[in-house]
Amino acid sequence: MFDALKEKLSAVFSKLGSKGRLSQEDIDSALRELRRSLLEADVDFRTAKDFTAKIRERASTAEVLRSITPNERISAIVYEELVALMGKPAPLIISPKPPTVILMAGLQGSGKTTTAVKLARHLKNSHSPLVVACDLRRPAAVEQLRVLAENAKVAFFGPEKGSTDVLAVVRGAQKYAEAHMNDVIILDTAGRLHIDGQLMTELKSIADTLTPHEKILVVDAMAGQEAVNSAKAFHELLGLTGLVLTKLDGDARGGSALSIRTVTGIPVKFAGTGENTDALEVFSPERMTGRIMGMGDIQGLVEKVKAAGINDTEIKSPAKIAKQFDLEMLLTQFEQLEKLGPIEKIAGMIPGLDKIKNFRAEDADAGALKRSKAIILSMTREERHNPKIIKGSRRRRIAEGSGTSVQNVNQLLAQSEQMKKMFKSFTGSGGSRRLKSLFGFGM
């Protein structure tokens, strides 16, 4: 998500960077392009207008206009205003007196049931969560929640067979939690295709029976302005305490993720970034802005590195890497990358990766990684250690052996050479420390 917006922002900053000093006309032209890009990304009109007005006010100062690096100054201003636009982080409310009750609401198709289990999995390291099936109109919803909870290894409570009394389920869940020491109860309520009186009556009855500490709405970020409208309607009737934005890994415009806090006044607490039950992140305006502006997400990358069990000793000195770097070492790096999760998500976290020649985000997938590994595994040991000997006939043999093309082999060889040059840039005084700091080690 946000790839189109990221490209347009990059184009705006690049155009500003091609100039010496800026005029007011240059800034006005850039802001018109910026506002158009935000509107195309489905950001609310008023939000886009106010946002660009704030940037114009800050960018029109003499300090910026006379700066020798005006594009960097304006880029910093845009970053700060995007962070402010999405609001300050709002932590999940945990009651000092257990159990903490979290009511999950949302329209059908928003990913509410999956998100309930994702949240339980997120909390289970420090709590004992219980997910409760409160959608009794769709038998498949109860079974879906049960299966997801079992796979995520979190506690589940559901209705007795044939039961239609949702309040009996809620009261039963409370007793079950007390008996089994569950200190967080997550209620997966019924969804609808649209908001109606019957839905709201049921939600209010549940809330009255088991007073929630959190009333969280699960919103499909791909729904655009409809996501904002549904959030406003739920908030007016229910009094929401937070939002979860799902499908942020999709290819929609996603402007609602930027403007929903401003328009509704409800904080975004979590972001869903995939279908697996571990694909839930605490929402961070700074990290989201970094991804939008092509600055990567080093903090997110650090978390994935540590979660994968990759430690300090596995990160070599950049000087040694630059000196010893060959295709054998590249194969090892690919195997490390596979531990971190879907490669297309990891690629978006690495600052500047999209600027490497011939790199395309759409190529950063598990299939591309497997192809690259197959190419290297089809080489002889001598070829891996000395890629310079890989000429025409060798390239054809490697392509046939790996089930790829000569063009694929050429691309891999070119990119490995670029990676070697990149590691050389980390050499010298403090190079090892800087590289380890990048991954959160030795700090």
Backbone torsions as a table, in degrees:
resi	resn	phi	psi	omega
1	MET	NA	152.8	177.9
2	PHE	73.3	6.9	-179.2
3	ASP	-61.0	-43.2	-179.7
4	ALA	-64.3	-42.4	179.3
5	LEU	-65.2	-40.0	179.3
6	LYS	-61.8	-42.2	179.7
7	GLU	-64.5	-39.8	-178.7
8	LYS	-71.2	-38.1	175.9
9	LEU	-63.0	-41.6	179.0
10	SER	-61.6	-39.2	179.5
11	ALA	-66.3	-39.3	179.3
12	VAL	-63.7	-46.2	-178.8
13	PHE	-67.9	-35.4	179.0
14	SER	-64.5	-40.5	179.2
15	LYS	-65.4	-40.4	178.0
16	LEU	-66.3	-36.1	-178.4
17	GLY	-70.0	-20.0	-179.8
18	SER	-78.0	-9.1	-179.7
19	LYS	-98.3	162.5	174.7
20	GLY	-80.2	-98.5	174.8
21	ARG	-93.2	151.1	-175.9
22	LEU	-94.4	150.7	170.4
23	SER	-105.6	168.3	177.5
24	GLN	-62.8	-32.8	178.7
25	GLU	-64.8	-38.1	177.7
26	ASP	-61.7	-42.7	-179.7
27	ILE	-66.9	-44.0	179.7
28	ASP	-60.7	-41.3	179.5
29	SER	-64.7	-43.7	179.8
30	ALA	-64.0	-39.2	-178.8
31	LEU	-71.2	-31.0	174.8
32	ARG	-63.9	-42.6	177.6
33	GLU	-65.2	-38.9	179.3
34	LEU	-64.1	-45.7	179.9
35	ARG	-64.3	-40.2	177.9
36	ARG	-61.5	-41.1	179.8
37	SER	-64.7	-39.8	178.5
38	LEU	-65.2	-41.9	179.4
39	LEU	-66.0	-38.8	178.0
40	GLU	-66.0	-27.9	177.5
41	ALA	-82.1	3.2	176.5
42	ASP	78.3	26.0	172.5
43	VAL	-75.5	141.4	179.3
44	ASP	-53.3	138.9	-174.3
45	PHE	-58.7	-48.7	-178.6
46	ARG	-63.2	-39.0	180.0
47	THR	-63.3	-44.6	179.4
48	ALA	-63.1	-39.5	-179.4
49	LYS	-66.0	-48.0	179.7
50	ASP	-64.5	-38.4	-178.6
51	PHE	-62.0	-49.8	-178.5
52	THR	-68.6	-29.3	178.1
53	ALA	-65.6	-40.7	178.6
54	LYS	-64.9	-40.8	179.3
55	ILE	-66.4	-40.7	178.3
56	ARG	-58.8	-42.7	-178.8
57	GLU	-63.3	-42.6	-178.3
58	ARG	-77.1	-33.9	-176.7
59	ALA	-79.9	-14.8	-176.6
60	SER	-90.1	7.7	178.9
61	THR	-73.4	155.9	-179.4
62	ALA	-60.4	-33.6	-178.2
63	GLU	-60.4	-41.7	-179.8
64	VAL	-75.5	-45.3	-176.7
65	LEU	-60.7	-32.6	-177.6
66	ARG	-96.1	-0.1	-176.9
67	SER	-67.4	147.3	176.5
68	ILE	-82.0	-10.5	174.9
69	THR	-128.8	62.5	-174.7
70	PRO	-63.6	-33.5	-179.9
71	ASN	-64.5	-35.5	178.4
72	GLU	-70.5	-37.5	177.5
73	ARG	-63.7	-46.3	-178.5
74	ILE	-69.1	-36.5	175.9
75	SER	-59.1	-42.1	178.5
76	ALA	-64.7	-38.5	178.9
77	ILE	-64.9	-45.0	179.3
78	VAL	-61.3	-42.7	178.3
79	TYR	-57.7	-50.2	-177.6
80	GLU	-62.7	-39.9	-178.8
81	GLU	-72.9	-33.0	175.6
82	LEU	-65.7	-41.5	177.3
83	VAL	-61.4	-44.8	179.5
84	ALA	-64.6	-35.7	-179.3
85	LEU	-60.4	-39.1	-177.0
86	MET	-84.4	-5.6	173.9
87	GLY	83.0	168.0	179.9
88	LYS	-76.8	149.3	177.5
89	PRO	-58.9	142.5	179.5
90	ALA	-121.9	105.8	-177.7
91	PRO	-65.8	154.7	177.4
92	LEU	-65.9	136.6	179.2
93	ILE	-79.3	122.0	176.2
94	ILE	-116.6	120.8	-176.9
95	SER	-69.3	136.0	175.9
96	PRO	-66.7	-19.0	178.6
97	LYS	-114.8	103.4	-177.3
98	PRO	-62.9	156.0	0.9
99	PRO	-89.3	151.1	169.4
100	THR	-80.1	129.0	-178.6
101	VAL	-108.3	126.3	-179.9
102	ILE	-120.8	117.8	178.1
103	LEU	-95.9	122.4	178.6
104	MET	-102.2	122.8	179.5
105	ALA	-122.5	163.1	178.3
106	GLY	163.7	160.5	177.3
107	LEU	-78.4	159.9	177.9
108	GLN	-60.9	137.1	178.1
109	GLY	91.6	-3.5	-178.2
110	SER	-81.6	-14.1	-177.8
111	GLY	93.7	24.3	-174.4
112	LYS	-63.6	-47.6	-177.4
113	THR	-63.7	-45.5	177.6
114	THR	-62.7	-39.0	-178.9
115	THR	-66.4	-35.0	177.8
116	ALA	-59.0	-42.3	179.2
117	VAL	-73.0	-38.0	176.4
118	LYS	-58.2	-43.1	-179.8
119	LEU	-65.8	-40.6	177.6
120	ALA	-61.7	-43.1	179.2
121	ARG	-65.4	-38.2	178.0
122	HIS	-61.4	-35.1	-175.2
123	LEU	-89.6	-14.3	-167.4
124	LYS	-71.1	-14.9	177.0
125	ASN	-70.2	-28.1	-178.2
126	SER	-121.0	-4.5	-179.2
127	HIS	-138.8	176.4	175.8
128	SER	-120.1	84.5	-174.4
129	PRO	-79.6	153.7	176.1
130	LEU	-129.1	123.3	175.7
131	VAL	-95.9	137.5	-173.3
132	VAL	-122.2	126.9	179.9
133	ALA	-82.9	107.1	-179.3
134	CYS	-111.2	4.8	177.0
135	ASP	-96.2	93.2	-174.8
136	LEU	-94.7	-4.9	179.9
137	ARG	-80.9	-23.2	178.8
138	ARG	-118.8	101.3	-179.9
139	PRO	-54.2	-33.1	-179.5
140	ALA	-64.7	-28.3	-179.2
141	ALA	-66.6	-39.2	179.1
142	VAL	-65.0	-46.0	-179.1
143	GLU	-66.3	-38.7	178.5
144	GLN	-60.5	-44.9	-180.0
145	LEU	-65.2	-40.7	-179.6
146	ARG	-61.7	-45.5	-178.7
147	VAL	-65.7	-44.7	179.9
148	LEU	-63.1	-41.2	179.5
149	ALA	-64.6	-40.4	179.5
150	GLU	-64.0	-42.6	180.0
151	ASN	-66.8	-35.0	-179.8
152	ALA	-85.5	-4.0	179.7
153	LYS	59.8	47.7	173.5
154	VAL	-122.6	155.5	-175.9
155	ALA	-69.0	144.7	-178.3
156	PHE	-129.5	142.5	172.8
157	PHE	-135.8	130.8	-179.5
158	GLY	-136.6	177.2	-177.5
159	PRO	-75.3	159.0	171.2
160	GLU	-69.9	153.9	-176.4
161	LYS	-56.7	127.2	178.3
162	GLY	86.4	-2.8	-178.8
163	SER	-71.7	141.2	176.8
164	THR	-124.6	5.5	-177.8
165	ASP	-95.2	98.5	-175.7
166	VAL	-67.4	-31.5	-179.9
167	LEU	-70.3	-31.1	175.1
168	ALA	-65.8	-36.2	177.5
169	VAL	-65.2	-43.8	-178.6
170	VAL	-63.0	-45.4	179.3
171	ARG	-65.9	-37.5	177.9
172	GLY	-65.6	-37.4	179.0
173	ALA	-64.4	-37.6	179.4
174	GLN	-63.6	-43.7	178.7
175	LYS	-66.4	-40.0	-179.8
176	TYR	-63.0	-43.1	-179.6
177	ALA	-62.4	-41.4	179.4
178	GLU	-64.2	-40.1	-177.3
179	ALA	-73.3	-28.2	-174.9
180	HIS	-110.2	12.8	175.2
181	MET	60.9	35.4	174.3
182	ASN	-84.8	118.4	-175.3
183	ASP	-96.0	-1.6	174.7
184	VAL	-134.6	127.0	177.7
185	ILE	-112.5	121.6	-179.2
186	ILE	-111.7	114.4	-175.9
187	LEU	-94.8	113.9	176.5
188	ASP	-90.7	96.1	-173.9
189	THR	-82.9	171.8	-178.8
190	ALA	-70.2	148.3	175.1
191	GLY	-111.7	165.3	177.3
192	ARG	-134.8	164.0	173.3
193	LEU	-72.0	-23.5	177.4
194	HIS	-153.1	165.3	-179.6
195	ILE	-74.7	130.5	176.5
196	ASP	-142.0	169.6	-176.8
197	GLY	-62.8	-38.5	-178.3
198	GLN	-63.3	-41.4	178.8
199	LEU	-62.2	-46.0	-177.4
200	MET	-68.4	-35.8	177.9
201	THR	-62.5	-43.4	179.6
202	GLU	-65.3	-43.2	179.8
203	LEU	-62.3	-41.4	179.7
204	LYS	-67.3	-36.1	177.8
205	SER	-64.6	-41.3	178.0
206	ILE	-64.0	-44.7	-178.9
207	ALA	-64.0	-35.1	179.0
208	ASP	-72.2	-30.8	-178.6
209	THR	-76.8	-41.8	-177.6
210	LEU	-135.4	87.6	-170.3
211	THR	-53.9	114.2	-177.6
212	PRO	-76.7	142.6	171.8
213	HIS	-82.9	-27.3	176.3
214	GLU	-130.5	132.9	171.8
215	LYS	-118.6	101.6	-170.5
216	ILE	-109.7	130.7	177.2
217	LEU	-99.5	128.4	176.1
218	VAL	-91.2	121.1	-173.2
219	VAL	-120.5	132.0	176.6
220	ASP	-78.2	111.4	-177.9
221	ALA	-64.9	-20.4	-179.8
222	MET	-80.8	-4.7	-178.7
223	ALA	-81.0	-6.0	177.4
224	GLY	65.4	-136.5	-177.2
225	GLN	-65.9	-22.3	176.5
226	GLU	-64.4	-30.8	177.0
227	ALA	-63.7	-42.1	179.0
228	VAL	-65.5	-44.1	-178.3
229	ASN	-64.1	-41.6	-179.6
230	SER	-68.5	-35.6	178.2
231	ALA	-63.8	-41.5	179.5
232	LYS	-63.5	-42.8	-178.3
233	ALA	-66.4	-45.2	178.3
234	PHE	-62.7	-39.4	-177.6
235	HIS	-65.4	-41.8	-179.9
236	GLU	-62.2	-36.8	-175.0
237	LEU	-92.4	-26.5	-171.6
238	LEU	-116.1	-27.8	-176.1
239	GLY	76.1	68.2	-175.9
240	LEU	-69.3	152.6	175.9
241	THR	-110.4	-12.4	-179.1
242	GLY	-172.8	169.2	-179.9
243	LEU	-127.7	152.5	167.2
244	VAL	-122.2	123.1	177.0
245	LEU	-93.2	120.6	-180.0
246	THR	-104.3	166.7	175.8
247	LYS	62.3	33.2	175.6
248	LEU	-73.6	-3.8	175.2
249	ASP	-93.7	1.7	-178.1
250	GLY	-78.6	-176.6	-176.7
251	ASP	-109.0	18.4	178.9
252	ALA	-78.2	174.4	-175.9
253	ARG	-70.4	-37.1	168.7
254	GLY	71.9	15.6	-178.7
255	GLY	-63.3	-21.9	179.3
256	SER	-62.4	-29.5	179.0
257	ALA	-65.0	-26.5	-179.7
258	LEU	-84.9	-36.8	-170.3
259	SER	-105.0	-7.1	-171.4
260	ILE	-65.5	-34.7	178.7
261	ARG	-66.0	-44.0	-178.9
262	THR	-64.7	-43.1	-175.1
263	VAL	-73.9	-40.6	-173.8
264	THR	-98.1	-24.9	-175.4
265	GLY	79.1	5.3	-178.9
266	ILE	-97.8	130.0	-179.1
267	PRO	-72.4	142.7	172.4
268	VAL	-85.6	122.0	-175.4
269	LYS	-101.5	-32.1	-179.3
270	PHE	-141.1	160.4	176.5
271	ALA	-131.4	128.9	175.7
272	GLY	-89.3	128.0	-174.1
273	THR	-121.0	18.3	179.6
274	GLY	172.2	179.4	-175.8
275	GLU	-87.6	-25.4	-178.1
276	ASN	-67.8	156.2	-175.4
277	THR	-73.5	-5.3	174.5
278	ASP	-99.1	2.8	-175.5
279	ALA	-90.8	61.0	177.1
280	LEU	-136.3	129.8	-178.8
281	GLU	-121.2	145.5	168.0
282	VAL	-64.2	128.5	-175.2
283	PHE	-68.4	127.0	179.9
284	SER	-127.5	112.8	178.0
285	PRO	-57.4	-37.1	-179.3
286	GLU	-65.2	-44.3	-178.7
287	ARG	-69.6	-39.9	177.8
288	MET	-62.6	-43.5	179.8
289	THR	-64.6	-40.1	178.3
290	GLY	-58.5	-41.0	179.2
291	ARG	-68.4	-42.0	-178.7
292	ILE	-62.1	-37.4	-175.5
293	MET	-93.8	11.9	176.5
294	GLY	71.9	21.8	-178.7
295	MET	-95.3	1.2	179.9
296	GLY	75.6	-170.4	179.7
297	ASP	-146.0	78.9	-176.5
298	ILE	-62.1	-39.5	-179.5
299	GLN	-61.0	-44.2	178.1
300	GLY	-64.2	-37.0	178.3
301	LEU	-66.2	-41.0	177.4
302	VAL	-58.7	-44.7	-179.0
303	GLU	-61.6	-40.8	179.9
304	LYS	-69.0	-38.9	178.2
305	VAL	-60.2	-46.5	-178.5
306	LYS	-68.8	-38.8	179.3
307	ALA	-65.3	-29.3	-180.0
308	ALA	-80.1	-6.3	178.3
309	GLY	80.6	17.1	176.9
310	ILE	-83.0	121.2	-173.3
311	ASN	-110.2	-179.7	-176.6
312	ASP	-53.4	-41.5	-174.1
313	THR	-68.6	-18.8	-179.3
314	GLU	-86.3	-6.6	177.4
315	ILE	-100.7	108.7	-174.9
316	LYS	-80.8	165.0	173.9
317	SER	-60.0	133.9	178.8
318	PRO	-61.0	-30.9	178.0
319	ALA	-64.4	-41.2	179.0
320	LYS	-68.3	-39.5	179.2
321	ILE	-61.9	-47.6	-178.2
322	ALA	-60.9	-36.7	-177.9
323	LYS	-77.2	-38.9	-173.5
324	GLN	-98.8	-4.7	-170.7
325	PHE	-59.0	123.1	173.8
326	ASP	-148.4	-174.2	-175.7
327	LEU	-72.1	-21.9	174.8
328	GLU	-66.0	-44.4	178.2
329	MET	-67.7	-37.0	178.6
330	LEU	-62.3	-38.7	177.4
331	LEU	-60.8	-41.5	177.6
332	THR	-62.5	-40.4	179.4
333	GLN	-64.6	-38.8	177.3
334	PHE	-61.6	-40.1	179.7
335	GLU	-66.3	-35.0	176.0
336	GLN	-67.5	-40.5	-179.7
337	LEU	-60.7	-37.0	-179.0
338	GLU	-62.1	-26.5	178.8
339	LYS	-69.9	-24.7	-172.6
340	LEU	-81.9	-13.4	-179.7
341	GLY	115.9	-167.3	-178.0
342	PRO	-53.6	122.7	-172.9
343	ILE	-65.0	-30.2	-179.6
344	GLU	-65.5	-26.9	177.1
345	LYS	-79.3	-38.2	178.9
346	ILE	-63.7	-39.8	-178.4
347	ALA	-58.7	-39.0	-179.0
348	GLY	-70.3	-14.3	-179.5
349	MET	-89.9	-13.3	-174.6
350	ILE	-92.3	115.4	-178.3
351	PRO	-61.2	131.6	173.3
352	GLY	80.9	-3.5	-178.2
353	LEU	-62.6	-34.6	-179.0
354	ASP	-70.6	-8.7	179.6
355	LYS	-94.2	-4.6	177.3
356	ILE	-69.1	135.8	-178.5
357	LYS	-55.9	134.9	178.4
358	ASN	71.6	1.5	178.2
359	PHE	-82.9	131.8	176.5
360	ARG	-129.9	132.3	-176.8
361	ALA	-58.4	-35.9	-177.4
362	GLU	-69.2	-17.1	177.9
363	ASP	-85.9	-12.3	-177.2
364	ALA	-81.7	78.5	179.3
365	ASP	-137.5	174.1	-177.3
366	ALA	-61.8	-34.8	179.2
367	GLY	-62.3	-43.1	179.3
368	ALA	-64.4	-39.0	179.4
369	LEU	-65.1	-42.1	179.0
370	LYS	-65.4	-38.3	178.0
371	ARG	-62.7	-44.1	-179.5
372	SER	-62.7	-41.9	178.1
373	LYS	-64.0	-40.8	-179.7
374	ALA	-62.7	-38.4	179.2
375	ILE	-63.0	-47.4	-178.5
376	ILE	-65.9	-40.3	-179.7
377	LEU	-67.5	-18.0	178.0
378	SER	-87.0	-1.1	179.1
379	MET	-91.6	157.1	172.3
380	THR	-77.4	164.8	179.3
381	ARG	-60.4	-39.0	-179.9
382	GLU	-63.7	-39.6	-179.0
383	GLU	-67.7	-37.0	179.7
384	ARG	-66.3	-37.9	-177.8
385	HIS	-81.8	-21.9	-178.8
386	ASN	-138.0	76.8	-175.9
387	PRO	-60.4	-17.9	-177.3
388	LYS	-65.3	-20.6	-179.2
389	ILE	-83.2	-5.5	-177.3
390	ILE	-81.1	94.1	179.5
391	LYS	-103.5	-163.2	-172.5
392	GLY	-50.0	-57.2	-175.7
393	SER	-67.0	-36.1	177.9
394	ARG	-66.5	-40.0	-179.8
395	ARG	-63.9	-39.6	178.2
396	ARG	-65.4	-41.8	178.7
397	ARG	-63.0	-43.0	-179.8
398	ILE	-65.1	-40.0	179.6
399	ALA	-63.1	-44.3	179.7
400	GLU	-65.9	-42.0	-178.4
401	GLY	-66.9	-28.7	-177.9
402	SER	-98.5	-3.4	-179.2
403	GLY	70.5	27.8	179.4
404	THR	-120.3	-160.0	-179.5
405	SER	-117.7	163.2	176.0
406	VAL	-60.0	-35.3	178.3
407	GLN	-61.6	-40.6	177.4
408	ASN	-62.5	-41.0	179.1
409	VAL	-64.3	-44.4	178.9
410	ASN	-59.7	-42.4	-179.4
411	GLN	-63.8	-43.3	-180.0
412	LEU	-62.8	-43.1	-179.7
413	LEU	-63.9	-40.6	179.9
414	ALA	-66.7	-42.5	-178.5
415	GLN	-70.0	-33.7	177.7
416	SER	-66.7	-35.1	177.5
417	GLU	-66.9	-38.7	177.3
418	GLN	-65.2	-38.7	178.9
419	MET	-64.9	-37.8	178.1
420	LYS	-62.4	-42.2	178.3
421	LYS	-65.0	-36.9	179.9
422	MET	-63.5	-43.2	179.0
423	PHE	-65.7	-32.6	177.1
424	LYS	-62.1	-31.1	-179.5
425	SER	-68.3	-16.8	178.6
426	PHE	-90.5	-4.5	-177.9
427	THR	-78.2	171.2	-178.2
428	GLY	98.8	-172.2	-176.4
429	SER	-58.8	122.9	176.1
430	GLY	79.4	2.9	-176.1
431	GLY	-61.2	-46.1	-179.3
432	SER	-62.8	-42.8	-179.4
433	ARG	-63.1	-40.7	-178.3
434	ARG	-66.1	-40.7	-179.3
435	LEU	-67.9	-40.1	179.6
436	LYS	-69.6	-35.6	177.5
437	SER	-63.8	-33.3	178.7
438	LEU	-57.8	-36.1	-179.6
439	PHE	-100.3	13.5	171.9
440	GLY	84.3	13.0	-179.9
441	PHE	-105.8	153.2	175.6
442	GLY	65.5	29.8	-176.8
443	MET	-103.4	NA	NA
